[in-house]
Amino acid sequence: ESLKRWKSIAIFFDGVFYEGGGYVSKGFSIIDEYTLYKESGELIIRFNESYVKQLNETKFYKLIDFEQYKILQKSSSARLYELLVKTFKERNEWAINLQSFAEKMTFEKRKGAQNYYSSDILRYLKPAIDEINKKTDLSFDFYFNKENSACVFKKINTQKSIKPATKTQITTKPKDASLAKQIETCMKQFNAISFDKQKAILNDIKTQPLFKFLPNDETRIFTYMMNRNKKSIESE
């Protein structure tokens, strides 16, 4: 069941990626396909190549914290989080015209209206602001300048303690007994090798961005070994 959920996850960004000529919209899945052999417990995972290429090559990419992104339940919260993470990468304050902001947020206008109503936008915006400030490590203040119709977001540099609820929501222990046993066997082999070789493997895992999305070190080590075509841990 956990593999099915991972396969179904897709992420969409509008105006977050920058590629030379300007910002572009992107949509991608994390996993392209997986194969689980139930008898042997062997698991093969193929990650999305375009996503891996984007992570490795772009100079203007700010990685969204997927663990926190997934905890946001409101679509407006997720969209606002995307915009603020990108914007706060280079500055701590962002002022934007209400109409432009509403378009970026993809809010709908009232039927027959040519422009957005500030009362509508502020009403939609408040729950999103509250959820982001409460559930993620991003803290910011917001105020609306009525004189020039500007939405102003100001980042607050504070350390917050966020409960790791996301991990329990999007990941589960392998339910297939043979798979769980294979992971257990892999970890026993890993723990048996020298400290230097363990460190080398963990350092290699850290250089591969997509491994961040796997739920724990055991799964990362197991997946790493499977993706290396089952080379022995000793040879690594």
N, CA, C and O of each residue as an XYZ file, in Angstrom:
944
protein
N       0.818     -1.207      0.000
C       0.000      0.000      0.000
C       0.858      1.266      0.000
O       0.522      2.252     -0.657
N       1.969      1.233      0.742
C       2.834      2.416      0.776
C       3.455      2.678     -0.586
O       3.605      3.834     -0.980
N       3.821      1.620     -1.315
C       4.380      1.789     -2.654
C       3.346      2.405     -3.596
O       3.685      3.251     -4.423
N       2.098      1.986     -3.471
C       1.038      2.541     -4.313
C       0.857      4.034     -4.053
O       0.649      4.818     -4.980
N       0.941      4.416     -2.774
C       0.792      5.834     -2.450
C       1.951      6.652     -3.015
O       1.747      7.737     -3.558
N       3.174      6.121     -2.881
C       4.331      6.836     -3.426
C       4.220      6.986     -4.943
O       4.559      8.030     -5.500
N       3.736      5.916     -5.612
C       3.613      5.959     -7.070
C       2.582      6.998     -7.493
O       2.718      7.598     -8.559
N       1.566      7.221     -6.688
C       0.488      8.143     -7.066
C       0.811      9.599     -6.758
O       0.100     10.498     -7.208
N       1.876      9.844     -5.993
C       2.190     11.219     -5.610
C       2.724     11.998     -6.809
O       3.647     11.553     -7.491
N       2.144     13.143     -7.052
C       2.619     14.053     -8.103
C       2.710     15.451     -7.513
O       1.898     15.834     -6.671
N       3.705     16.211     -7.961
C       3.919     17.567     -7.468
C       3.847     18.532     -8.638
O       4.402     18.278     -9.707
N       3.156     19.646     -8.421
C       3.002     20.638     -9.479
C       3.492     21.998     -8.981
O       3.169     22.419     -7.870
N       4.274     22.672     -9.819
C       4.804     23.982     -9.484
C       4.503     24.942    -10.626
O       4.666     24.605    -11.799
N       4.068     26.130    -10.270
C       3.773     27.161    -11.268
C       4.570     28.403    -10.929
O       4.296     29.075     -9.935
N       5.560     28.709    -11.759
C       6.376     29.884    -11.521
C       7.422     29.700    -10.443
O       7.902     30.684     -9.879
N       7.792     28.454    -10.140
C       8.796     28.201     -9.116
C      10.153     27.899     -9.740
O      11.187     28.276     -9.189
N      10.156     27.220    -10.890
C      11.398     26.883    -11.569
C      11.809     28.009    -12.520
O      10.974     28.632    -13.175
N      13.111     28.247    -12.572
C      13.646     29.286    -13.459
C      14.603     28.621    -14.433
O      15.555     27.959    -14.017
N      14.357     28.792    -15.728
C      15.202     28.178    -16.745
C      15.613     29.222    -17.768
O      14.975     29.356    -18.812
N      16.658     29.950    -17.480
C      17.234     30.885    -18.437
C      16.317     32.015    -18.827
O      16.520     33.150    -18.396
N      15.299     31.730    -19.643
C      14.430     32.773    -20.166
C      13.348     33.233    -19.220
O      12.685     34.235    -19.486
N      13.151     32.529    -18.122
C      12.120     32.949    -17.180
C      11.578     31.785    -16.384
O      12.059     30.657    -16.498
N      10.581     32.066    -15.585
C       9.966     31.046    -14.749
C       9.027     30.177    -15.580
O       8.339     30.668    -16.475
N       9.010     28.907    -15.279
C       8.180     27.963    -16.011
C       7.373     27.114    -15.028
O       7.700     27.026    -13.845
N       6.324     26.500    -15.541
C       5.528     25.574    -14.740
C       6.077     24.168    -14.907
O       6.533     23.799    -15.989
N       6.033     23.384    -13.838
C       6.553     22.019    -13.867
C       5.571     21.089    -13.172
O       4.889     21.476    -12.223
N       5.512     19.870    -13.657
C       4.751     18.830    -12.987
C       5.513     17.528    -13.100
O       6.004     17.201    -14.180
N       5.626     16.787    -12.034
C       6.381     15.540    -12.098
C       5.949     14.608    -10.971
O       5.414     15.036     -9.948
N       6.198     13.337    -11.193
C       6.027     12.344    -10.141
C       7.401     12.071     -9.535
O       8.423     12.429    -10.122
N       7.428     11.449     -8.384
C       8.698     11.105     -7.752
C       9.186      9.752     -8.249
O      10.369      9.572     -8.535
N       8.265      8.807     -8.348
C       8.603      7.462     -8.799
C       7.931      7.205    -10.144
O       6.723      7.400    -10.279
N       8.703      6.768    -11.139
C       8.137      6.406    -12.430
C       7.506      5.017    -12.374
O       6.399      4.807    -12.869
N       8.214      4.083    -11.772
C       7.666      2.744    -11.672
C       8.396      1.954    -10.587
O       9.509      2.299    -10.191
N       7.761      0.907    -10.123
C       8.401      0.005     -9.181
C       7.997     -1.423     -9.511
O       6.932     -1.668    -10.079
N       8.860     -2.357     -9.147
C       8.585     -3.777     -9.332
C       8.903     -4.495     -8.035
O      10.025     -4.424     -7.534
N       7.919     -5.181     -7.498
C       8.097     -5.932     -6.268
C       7.849     -7.407     -6.549
O       6.746     -7.811     -6.917
N       8.902     -8.204     -6.367
C       8.786     -9.649     -6.526
C       8.376    -10.238     -5.178
O       9.172    -10.290     -4.240
N       7.123    -10.678     -5.097
C       6.567    -11.072     -3.811
C       7.237    -12.302     -3.216
O       7.375    -12.399     -1.997
N       7.653    -13.238     -4.056
C       8.256    -14.449     -3.527
C       9.627    -14.180     -2.903
O       9.935    -14.675     -1.818
N      10.443    -13.390     -3.604
C      11.798    -13.116     -3.107
C      11.869    -11.862     -2.250
O      12.807    -11.685     -1.473
N      10.863    -10.981     -2.396
C      10.902     -9.716     -1.667
C      11.767     -8.666     -2.334
O      11.963     -7.587     -1.775
N      12.293     -8.960     -3.526
C      13.146     -8.000     -4.233
C      12.320     -6.817     -4.702
O      11.239     -6.994     -5.265
N      12.821     -5.617     -4.474
C      12.133     -4.386     -4.842
C      13.020     -3.543     -5.741
O      14.163     -3.245     -5.395
N      12.495     -3.163     -6.887
C      13.229     -2.305     -7.821
C      12.417     -1.029     -8.014
O      11.238     -1.086     -8.364
N      13.047      0.120     -7.787
C      12.381      1.411     -7.904
C      13.106      2.253     -8.946
O      14.331      2.370     -8.915
N      12.351      2.836     -9.865
C      12.940      3.758    -10.850
C      12.367      5.152    -10.614
O      11.165      5.371    -10.767
N      13.230      6.092    -10.241
C      12.807      7.449     -9.980
C      12.642      8.228    -11.288
O      13.206      7.860    -12.319
N      11.871      9.296    -11.229
C      11.606     10.131    -12.388
C      12.898     10.799    -12.874
O      13.526     11.558    -12.136
N      13.286     10.513    -14.111
C      14.560     11.004    -14.633
C      14.559     12.518    -14.823
O      15.566     13.177    -14.565
N      13.431     13.069    -15.274
C      13.373     14.522    -15.478
C      13.534     15.260    -14.154
O      14.177     16.308    -14.094
N      12.954     14.716    -13.110
C      13.075     15.339    -11.799
C      14.507     15.276    -11.294
O      15.024     16.252    -10.751
N      15.151     14.121    -11.473
C      16.537     13.979    -11.055
C      17.423     14.959    -11.823
O      18.314     15.581    -11.244
N      17.178     15.094    -13.123
C      17.957     16.020    -13.945
C      17.754     17.449    -13.484
O      18.706     18.228    -13.426
N      16.518     17.800    -13.156
C      16.221     19.153    -12.677
C      16.961     19.453    -11.390
O      17.502     20.545    -11.214
N      16.984     18.488    -10.494
C      17.660     18.677     -9.214
C      19.161     18.841     -9.390
O      19.793     19.637     -8.694
N      19.727     18.086    -10.322
C      21.176     18.064    -10.488
C      21.729     19.224    -11.304
O      22.872     19.635    -11.101
N      20.920     19.763    -12.237
C      21.482     20.700    -13.212
C      21.086     22.156    -13.012
O      21.895     23.045    -13.276
N      19.873     22.425    -12.556
C      19.456     23.825    -12.508
C      20.234     24.623    -11.465
O      20.601     24.100    -10.413
N      20.475     25.874    -11.766
C      21.165     26.771    -10.839
C      20.175     27.630    -10.052
O      20.565     28.359     -9.140
N      18.910     27.541    -10.406
C      17.931     28.439     -9.794
C      16.823     27.664     -9.087
O      15.704     28.159     -8.948
N      17.129     26.474     -8.649
C      16.096     25.624     -8.062
C      16.168     25.630     -6.548
O      17.226     25.391     -5.966
N      15.063     25.899     -5.925
C      14.963     25.839     -4.467
C      14.117     24.629     -4.108
O      12.933     24.577     -4.439
N      14.713     23.660     -3.436
C      14.000     22.435     -3.107
C      12.914     22.700     -2.080
O      13.171     23.212     -0.990
N      11.698     22.340     -2.454
C      10.594     22.411     -1.509
C      10.783     21.299     -0.477
O      11.093     20.162     -0.832
N      10.597     21.629      0.787
C      10.672     20.612      1.825
C       9.438     19.722      1.699
O       8.348     20.086      2.142
N       9.624     18.554      1.091
C       8.497     17.692      0.773
C       7.769     17.213      2.025
O       6.546     17.070      2.023
N       8.525     16.968      3.088
C       7.900     16.510      4.326
C       6.886     17.537      4.838
O       5.801     17.170      5.290
N       7.239     18.807      4.766
C       6.341     19.854      5.241
C       5.267     20.187      4.204
O       4.133     20.514      4.554
N       5.636     20.102      2.938
C       4.673     20.387      1.873
C       3.476     19.441      1.959
O       2.331     19.861      1.793
N       3.750     18.159      2.221
C       2.691     17.164      2.256
C       1.773     17.307      3.468
O       0.651     16.801      3.461
N       2.239     17.981      4.488
C       1.420     18.115      5.698
C       0.350     19.190      5.538
O      -0.597     19.252      6.321
N       0.504     20.034      4.522
C      -0.464     21.110      4.297
C      -1.709     20.543      3.612
O      -1.614     19.972      2.526
N      -2.850     20.696      4.232
C      -4.078     20.084      3.738
C      -4.835     20.967      2.749
O      -5.537     20.453      1.878
N      -4.706     22.257      2.869
C      -5.420     23.174      1.988
C      -4.595     23.440      0.736
O      -3.386     23.652      0.822
N      -5.246     23.430     -0.432
C      -4.536     23.697     -1.674
C      -3.969     25.116     -1.689
O      -2.895     25.349     -2.244
N      -4.679     26.056     -1.086
C      -4.184     27.433     -1.022
C      -2.934     27.527     -0.145
O      -2.044     28.332     -0.417
N      -2.866     26.708      0.902
C      -1.683     26.684      1.762
C      -0.478     26.158      0.996
O       0.614     26.721      1.076
N      -0.684     25.068      0.251
C       0.411     24.471     -0.515
C       0.930     25.445     -1.569
O       2.140     25.581     -1.753
N       0.017     26.120     -2.259
C       0.426     27.066     -3.295
C       1.170     28.254     -2.691
O       2.194     28.682     -3.225
N       0.663     28.785     -1.587
C       1.324     29.909     -0.931
C       2.693     29.492     -0.415
O       3.649     30.263     -0.502
N       2.798     28.289      0.117
C       4.086     27.774      0.601
C       5.102     27.721     -0.541
O       6.255     28.112     -0.356
N       4.691     27.242     -1.717
C       5.577     27.207     -2.885
C       6.106     28.605     -3.213
O       7.306     28.799     -3.406
N       5.185     29.578     -3.274
C       5.568     30.939     -3.640
C       6.522     31.551     -2.624
O       7.508     32.189     -2.994
N       6.226     31.356     -1.340
C       7.041     31.984     -0.301
C       8.418     31.347     -0.198
O       9.407     32.048      0.014
N       8.497     30.032     -0.345
C       9.804     29.369     -0.286
C      10.706     29.892     -1.397
O      11.886     30.162     -1.174
N      10.143     30.033     -2.593
C      10.922     30.559     -3.712
C      11.312     32.009     -3.462
O      12.464     32.390     -3.668
N      10.356     32.816     -3.020
C      10.585     34.249     -2.846
C      11.556     34.536     -1.704
O      12.448     35.373     -1.843
N      11.389     33.849     -0.583
C      12.235     34.093      0.585
C      13.645     33.528      0.434
O      14.483     33.691      1.320
N      13.896     32.877     -0.667
C      15.257     32.382     -0.913
C      16.230     33.544     -1.052
O      17.388     33.436     -0.650
N      15.765     34.659     -1.621
C      16.652     35.781     -1.914
C      16.320     37.035     -1.120
O      17.075     38.006     -1.171
N      15.226     37.041     -0.397
C      14.838     38.233      0.362
C      13.924     37.823      1.508
O      13.391     36.714      1.536
N      13.757     38.743      2.451
C      12.945     38.453      3.626
C      11.598     39.172      3.617
O      10.777     38.974      4.512
N      11.375     40.012      2.597
C      10.109     40.722      2.510
C       9.627     40.735      1.068
O      10.409     40.960      0.144
N       8.358     40.498      0.885
C       7.781     40.431     -0.458
C       6.492     41.234     -0.492
O       5.550     40.941      0.246
N       6.451     42.254     -1.353
C       5.252     43.063     -1.557
C       4.776     42.850     -2.987
O       5.559     42.962     -3.931
N       3.489     42.543     -3.147
C       2.954     42.254     -4.473
C       1.524     42.777     -4.557
O       0.756     42.692     -3.599
N       1.188     43.315     -5.713
C      -0.156     43.827     -5.939
C      -1.191     42.720     -5.752
O      -0.967     41.575     -6.144
N      -2.310     43.071     -5.156
C      -3.347     42.082     -4.848
C      -3.794     41.309     -6.081
O      -3.945     40.088     -6.024
N      -4.007     42.004     -7.194
C      -4.483     41.334     -8.404
C      -3.443     40.344     -8.937
O      -3.784     39.235     -9.348
N      -2.185     40.754     -8.926
C      -1.113     39.867     -9.399
C      -0.967     38.661     -8.481
O      -0.765     37.537     -8.939
N      -1.072     38.911     -7.186
C      -0.951     37.826     -6.218
C      -2.086     36.807     -6.389
O      -1.854     35.599     -6.349
N      -3.303     37.303     -6.578
C      -4.454     36.412     -6.746
C      -4.292     35.540     -7.984
O      -4.685     34.373     -7.982
N      -3.712     36.106     -9.044
C      -3.477     35.328    -10.255
C      -2.446     34.237    -10.007
O      -2.612     33.109    -10.470
N      -1.376     34.567     -9.276
C      -0.361     33.563     -8.939
C      -0.939     32.448     -8.078
O      -0.538     31.289     -8.189
N      -1.874     32.808     -7.228
C      -2.506     31.819     -6.352
C      -3.599     31.029     -7.077
O      -4.142     30.063     -6.542
N      -3.909     31.458     -8.301
C      -4.958     30.849     -9.142
C      -6.330     30.877     -8.472
O      -7.120     29.945     -8.621
N      -6.604     31.949     -7.737
C      -7.928     32.133     -7.162
C      -8.939     32.442     -8.277
O      -8.574     32.934     -9.345
N     -10.188     32.149     -8.012
C     -11.246     32.439     -8.974
C     -11.888     33.788     -8.666
O     -12.048     34.168     -7.506
N     -12.251     34.501     -9.732
C     -12.972     35.760     -9.568
C     -14.453     35.478     -9.320
O     -14.960     34.395     -9.612
N     -15.122     36.482     -8.774
C     -16.575     36.383     -8.667
C     -17.174     36.310    -10.071
O     -16.603     36.838    -11.025
N     -18.296     35.670    -10.186
C     -18.936     35.509    -11.491
C     -19.220     36.874    -12.119
O     -19.897     37.721    -11.535
N     -18.684     37.060    -13.324
C     -18.904     38.298    -14.054
C     -17.951     39.422    -13.692
O     -17.994     40.482    -14.317
N     -17.084     39.222    -12.693
C     -16.174     40.288    -12.249
C     -14.909     40.305    -13.103
O     -14.404     39.258    -13.509
N     -14.405     41.515    -13.368
C     -13.164     41.656    -14.126
C     -11.939     41.580    -13.219
O     -10.868     41.145    -13.643
N     -12.106     42.003    -11.975
C     -10.994     41.990    -11.019
C     -11.367     41.189     -9.779
O     -12.531     40.859     -9.551
N     -10.351     40.888     -8.992
C     -10.564     40.196     -7.730
C     -11.005     41.190     -6.657
O     -10.588     42.348     -6.668
N     -11.829     40.743     -5.756
C     -12.237     41.542     -4.612
C     -11.273     41.261     -3.450
O     -10.986     40.112     -3.116
N     -10.788     42.349     -2.850
C      -9.821     42.171     -1.768
C     -10.413     41.378     -0.602
O      -9.709     40.599      0.040
N     -11.676     41.571     -0.332
C     -12.310     40.854      0.779
C     -12.311     39.347      0.534
O     -12.142     38.561      1.466
N     -12.502     38.950     -0.720
C     -12.480     37.524     -1.053
C     -11.082     36.945     -0.871
O     -10.918     35.879     -0.278
N     -10.077     37.650     -1.384
C      -8.709     37.153     -1.320
C      -8.235     37.042      0.123
O      -7.625     36.042      0.502
N      -8.507     38.045      0.916
C      -8.062     38.031      2.309
C      -8.773     36.920      3.102
O      -8.199     36.323      4.012
N     -10.012     36.665      2.737
C     -10.744     35.590      3.426
C     -10.152     34.217      3.086
O     -10.047     33.352      3.956
N      -9.767     34.021      1.828
C      -9.150     32.754      1.425
C      -7.739     32.623      1.991
O      -7.263     31.524      2.278
N      -7.087     33.770      2.142
C      -5.670     33.772      2.503
C      -5.422     33.467      3.977
O      -4.440     32.805      4.313
N      -6.282     33.934      4.843
C      -6.051     33.777      6.277
C      -5.857     32.321      6.721
O      -4.910     32.047      7.457
N      -6.715     31.374      6.304
C      -6.501     29.979      6.711
C      -5.178     29.408      6.211
O      -4.546     28.604      6.896
N      -4.758     29.825      5.012
C      -3.493     29.344      4.461
C      -2.313     29.858      5.282
O      -1.377     29.114      5.576
N      -2.366     31.133      5.647
C      -1.295     31.720      6.462
C      -1.214     31.024      7.813
O      -0.126     30.693      8.285
N      -2.358     30.804      8.427
C      -2.388     30.151      9.740
C      -1.832     28.738      9.671
O      -1.091     28.317     10.560
N      -2.185     27.999      8.617
C      -1.733     26.607      8.515
C      -0.229     26.526      8.289
O       0.441     25.692      8.898
N       0.312     27.380      7.422
C       1.753     27.365      7.161
C       2.537     27.732      8.415
O       3.515     27.068      8.760
N       2.109     28.783      9.089
C       2.813     29.215     10.299
C       2.733     28.163     11.408
O       3.648     28.040     12.222
N       1.662     27.426     11.435
C       1.460     26.439     12.495
C       2.177     25.122     12.205
O       2.739     24.513     13.115
N       2.165     24.678     10.950
C       2.606     23.319     10.633
C       3.989     23.210     10.011
O       4.543     22.112      9.964
N       4.566     24.305      9.533
C       5.883     24.221      8.891
C       6.894     25.070      9.656
O       6.545     25.789     10.592
N       8.145     24.969      9.238
C       9.185     25.769      9.893
C       9.308     27.158      9.273
O      10.203     27.922      9.636
N       8.422     27.486      8.347
C       8.399     28.818      7.740
C       7.494     29.725      8.575
O       6.314     29.433      8.769
N       8.061     30.823      9.062
C       7.291     31.792      9.859
C       7.289     33.137      9.138
O       8.325     33.580      8.642
N       6.141     33.777      9.080
C       6.063     35.067      8.397
C       4.857     35.854      8.893
O       3.873     35.298      9.382
N       4.975     37.165      8.748
C       3.865     38.072      9.035
C       3.240     38.509      7.716
O       3.893     38.485      6.673
N       1.982     38.905      7.769
C       1.298     39.385      6.581
C       0.445     40.601      6.929
O      -0.193     40.647      7.980
N       0.444     41.575      6.037
C      -0.516     42.665      6.172
C      -0.889     43.180      4.782
O      -0.134     43.046      3.818
N      -2.078     43.772      4.717
C      -2.590     44.280      3.458
C      -2.626     45.795      3.496
O      -3.261     46.392      4.366
N      -1.938     46.412      2.542
C      -1.874     47.863      2.446
C      -3.036     48.345      1.565
O      -3.002     48.189      0.344
N      -4.039     48.918      2.180
C      -5.243     49.341      1.454
C      -4.969     50.499      0.497
O      -5.653     50.657     -0.513
N      -3.958     51.306      0.828
C      -3.686     52.486      0.003
C      -3.225     52.110     -1.401
O      -3.643     52.731     -2.379
N      -2.378     51.112     -1.505
C      -1.877     50.717     -2.823
C      -2.263     49.283     -3.202
O      -1.764     48.737     -4.186
N      -3.155     48.682     -2.411
C      -3.646     47.314     -2.675
C      -2.504     46.307     -2.788
O      -2.471     45.480     -3.700
N      -1.579     46.394     -1.852
C      -0.421     45.493     -1.867
C      -0.508     44.476     -0.738
O      -0.853     44.806      0.396
N      -0.193     43.256     -1.071
C      -0.050     42.197     -0.065
C       1.422     42.138      0.331
O       2.292     42.029     -0.532
N       1.700     42.207      1.606
C       3.085     42.248      2.079
C       3.336     41.056      2.999
O       2.640     40.857      3.995
N       4.345     40.274      2.640
C       4.751     39.119      3.435
C       6.160     39.382      3.967
O       7.055     39.748      3.206
N       6.352     39.197      5.257
C       7.649     39.439      5.875
C       8.092     38.199      6.640
O       7.409     37.747      7.559
N       9.232     37.658      6.255
C       9.748     36.442      6.879
C      10.240     36.720      8.292
O      10.864     37.748      8.555
N       9.949     35.788      9.199
C      10.425     35.877     10.577
C      11.463     34.783     10.780
O      11.162     33.601     10.614
N      12.666     35.165     11.133
C      13.744     34.190     11.318
C      13.713     33.634     12.736
O      14.381     34.142     13.636
N      12.935     32.596     12.911
C      12.835     31.937     14.210
C      12.970     30.437     14.021
O      12.727     29.912     12.934
N      13.359     29.750     15.089
C      13.450     28.300     15.077
C      12.183     27.733     15.711
O      11.836     28.061     16.845
N      11.506     26.877     14.955
C      10.294     26.261     15.487
C      10.486     24.756     15.586
O      11.215     24.150     14.800
N       9.821     24.174     16.563
C       9.858     22.724     16.737
C       8.616     22.149     16.088
O       7.504     22.316     16.589
N       8.816     21.459     14.951
C       7.700     20.893     14.203
C       7.640     19.389     14.446
O       8.632     18.684     14.265
N       6.486     18.908     14.852
C       6.328     17.473     15.058
C       6.396     16.754     13.718
O       5.775     17.196     12.751
N       7.135     15.658     13.643
C       7.300     14.936     12.372
C       6.065     14.130     11.993
O       6.147     12.927     11.742
N       4.908     14.813     11.955
C       3.662     14.089     11.685
C       3.601     13.577     10.263
O       2.942     12.575      9.984
N       4.300     14.276      9.343
C       4.219     13.892      7.940
C       4.699     12.471      7.715
O       4.116     11.727      6.926
N       5.750     12.099      8.401
C       6.312     10.782      8.168
C       5.315      9.689      8.512
O       5.266      8.655      7.846
N       4.533      9.912      9.534
C       3.559      8.893      9.907
C       2.363      8.929      8.970
O       1.611      7.958      8.883
N       2.182     10.042      8.268
C       1.044     10.145      7.374
C       1.321      9.534      6.010
O       0.426      8.937      5.413
N       2.540      9.670      5.504
C       2.796      9.256      4.128
C       3.652      8.006      4.039
O       3.943      7.545      2.935
N       4.055      7.455      5.146
C       4.869      6.262      5.095
C       4.353      5.238      6.080
O       3.785      5.570      7.120
N       4.561      4.011      5.731
C       4.230      2.927      6.626
C       5.317      1.881      6.553
O       6.073      1.845      5.581
N       5.414      1.030      7.554
C       6.371     -0.060      7.516
C       5.927     -1.036      6.443
O       4.729     -1.197      6.212
N       6.878     -1.691      5.782
C       6.500     -2.641      4.741
C       5.577     -3.712      5.299
O       5.881     -4.342      6.312
N       4.450     -3.911      4.631
C       3.506     -4.910      5.099
C       3.861     -6.292      4.584
O       3.480     -7.295      5.186
N       4.585     -6.356      3.477
C       4.963     -7.641      2.935
C       6.083     -8.219      3.791
O       7.138     -7.604      3.946
N       5.844     -9.422      4.351
C       6.798     -9.992      5.296
C       8.145    -10.244      4.656
O       9.180    -10.024      5.284
N       8.149    -10.708      3.399
C       9.415    -11.013      2.739
C      10.221     -9.749      2.480
O      11.448     -9.762      2.584
N       9.540     -8.655      2.144
C      10.230     -7.391      1.930
C      10.825     -6.882      3.232
O      11.971     -6.434      3.264
N      10.048     -6.952      4.301
C      10.556     -6.521      5.597
C      11.773     -7.342      6.005
O      12.728     -6.809      6.570
N      11.736     -8.625      5.722
C      12.856     -9.502      6.056
C      14.091     -9.149      5.240
O      15.215     -9.193      5.741
N      13.867     -8.795      3.966
C      14.989     -8.432      3.110
C      15.664     -7.143      3.592
O      16.889     -7.028      3.580
N      14.846     -6.182      4.014
C      15.401     -4.949      4.555
C      16.190     -5.233      5.832
O      17.271     -4.684      6.047
N      15.632     -6.094      6.668
C      16.315     -6.468      7.910
C      17.652     -7.134      7.624
O      18.651     -6.847      8.285
N      17.669     -8.034      6.628
C      18.918     -8.711      6.251
C      19.940     -7.721      5.711
O      21.128     -7.803      6.021
N      19.460     -6.788      4.901
C      20.350     -5.766      4.337
C      20.998     -4.945      5.445
O      22.196     -4.667      5.390
N      20.213     -4.553      6.454
C      20.734     -3.753      7.551
C      21.740     -4.538      8.391
O      22.706     -3.962      8.892
N      21.526     -5.843      8.552
C      22.489     -6.657      9.285
C      23.825     -6.691      8.562
O      24.881     -6.603      9.189
N      23.776     -6.818      7.242
C      25.002     -6.806      6.442
C      25.685     -5.441      6.521
O      26.907     -5.340      6.634
N      24.862     -4.401      6.458
C      25.407     -3.041      6.525
C      26.095     -2.791      7.864
O      27.188     -2.226      7.904
N      25.468     -3.204      8.945
C      26.030     -2.986     10.286
C      27.281     -3.823     10.539
O      28.058     -3.537     11.450
N      27.467     -4.862      9.722
C      28.615     -5.747      9.921
C      29.886     -5.225      9.256
O      30.985     -5.673      9.584
N      29.744     -4.283      8.328
C      30.932     -3.797      7.634
C      31.615     -2.705      8.456
O      31.091     -2.263      9.479
N      32.772     -2.283      8.000
C      33.556     -1.308      8.756
C      32.865      0.044      8.798
O      32.034      0.366      7.948
N      33.229      0.833      9.814
C      32.652      2.160      9.982
C      32.943      3.047      8.783
O      32.075      3.802      8.345
N      34.163      2.962      8.245
C      34.536      3.795      7.099
C      33.682      3.485      5.876
O      33.295      4.390      5.138
N      33.388      2.192      5.662
C      32.567      1.825      4.506
C      31.113      2.243      4.717
O      30.433      2.653      3.776
N      30.645      2.135      5.960
C      29.302      2.622      6.257
C      29.204      4.122      5.965
O      28.247      4.590      5.350
N      30.205      4.851      6.416
C      30.210      6.299      6.229
C      30.238      6.665      4.751
O      29.575      7.611      4.327
N      31.015      5.907      3.963
C      31.107      6.182      2.524
C      29.754      5.986      1.839
O      29.372      6.770      0.969
N      29.035      4.938      2.235
C      27.720      4.666      1.650
C      26.731      5.768      2.023
O      25.994      6.263      1.170
N      26.719      6.150      3.303
C      25.786      7.190      3.758
C      26.083      8.527      3.098
O      25.162      9.276      2.772
N      27.360      8.832      2.898
C      27.732     10.082      2.222
C      27.268     10.072      0.770
O      26.821     11.091      0.243
N      27.380      8.899      0.124
C      26.929      8.781     -1.263
C      25.423      8.959     -1.354
O      24.922      9.581     -2.291
N      24.695      8.409     -0.375
C      23.239      8.561     -0.343
C      22.857     10.035     -0.209
O      21.903     10.487     -0.842
N      23.600     10.789      0.615
C      23.292     12.206      0.838
C      23.440     13.042     -0.424
O      22.804     14.088     -0.552
N      24.287     12.583     -1.375
C      24.494     13.347     -2.609
C      23.373     13.141     -3.618
O      23.332     13.824     -4.641
N      22.468     12.214     -3.346
C      21.387     11.906     -4.270
C      20.077     12.483     -3.706
O      19.496     11.897     -2.792
N      19.606     13.621     -4.236
C      18.501     14.373     -3.627
C      17.223     13.582     -3.392
O      16.540     13.808     -2.393
N      16.883     12.659     -4.286
C      15.603     11.973     -4.145
C      15.545     11.042     -2.948
O      14.458     10.690     -2.490
N      16.698     10.638     -2.438
C      16.685      9.758     -1.274
C      16.145     10.473     -0.041
O      15.779      9.832      0.944
N      16.095     11.798     -0.097
C      15.525     12.564      1.020
C      14.058     12.214      1.233
O      13.544     12.310      2.347
N      13.384     11.806      0.154
C      11.959     11.555      0.242
C      11.627     10.173      0.796
O      10.465      9.888      1.087
N      12.619      9.323      0.943
C      12.364      8.027      1.550
C      12.266      8.197      3.060
O      12.930      9.063      3.629
N      11.452      7.385      3.711
C      11.041      7.679      5.086
C      12.106      7.564      6.155
O      12.021      8.261      7.166
N      13.123      6.700      5.973
C      14.110      6.516      7.033
C      15.409      5.983      6.458
O      15.476      5.638      5.278
N      16.450      5.915      7.296
C      17.764      5.479      6.839
C      17.761      4.038      6.338
O      18.444      3.709      5.369
N      16.994      3.187      6.999
C      16.944      1.785      6.583
C      16.427      1.653      5.157
O      16.989      0.909      4.353
N      15.356      2.375      4.848
C      14.794      2.320      3.500
C      15.744      2.933      2.489
O      15.847      2.444      1.363
N      16.440      3.994      2.871
C      17.397      4.626      1.958
C      18.547      3.681      1.630
O      18.944      3.550      0.473
N      19.078      3.025      2.660
C      20.192      2.092      2.445
C      19.740      0.924      1.580
O      20.444      0.518      0.655
N      18.562      0.385      1.885
C      18.034     -0.743      1.119
C      17.828     -0.363     -0.342
O      18.238     -1.100     -1.240
N      17.188      0.796     -0.588
C      16.927      1.241     -1.948
C      18.224      1.540     -2.691
O      18.349      1.250     -3.881
N      19.182      2.119     -1.982
C      20.490      2.412     -2.569
C      21.137      1.132     -3.092
O      21.649      1.097     -4.211
N      21.108      0.096     -2.281
C      21.734     -1.152     -2.676
C      20.995     -1.803     -3.848
O      21.626     -2.363     -4.744
N      19.677     -1.732     -3.842
C      18.908     -2.307     -4.944
C      19.176     -1.565     -6.248
O      19.264     -2.177     -7.312
N      19.303     -0.255     -6.161
C      19.556      0.543     -7.361
C      20.980      0.389     -7.875
O      21.278      0.770     -9.007
N      21.844     -0.155     -7.066
C      23.218     -0.452     -7.505
C      23.336     -1.877     -8.010
O      24.409     -2.480     -8.001
N      22.190     -2.400     -8.453
C      22.152     -3.735     -9.060
C      22.703     -4.829     -8.152
O      23.385     -5.763     -8.572
N      22.359     -4.648     -6.879
C      22.641     -5.673     -5.873
C      24.129     -5.998     -5.757
O      24.502     -7.146     -5.513
N      24.977     -4.979     -5.932
C      26.402     -5.168     -5.654
C      26.580     -5.421     -4.173
O      25.796     -4.915     -3.369
N      27.542     -6.154     -3.803
C      27.726     -6.473     -2.385
C      28.140     -5.231     -1.615
O      28.851     -4.377     -2.144
N      27.701     -5.129     -0.375
C      28.030     -3.978      0.467
C      29.533     -3.890      0.667
O      30.091     -2.795      0.745
N      30.189     -5.041      0.749
C      31.645     -5.027      0.968
C      32.384     -4.335     -0.157
O      33.417     -3.707      0.074
N      31.859     -4.443     -1.403
C      32.545     -3.840     -2.555
C      32.303     -2.354     -2.644
O      32.996     -1.660     -3.388
N      31.329     -1.844     -1.898
C      31.044     -0.417     -1.940
C      32.077      0.351     -1.169
O      32.003      1.578     -1.090
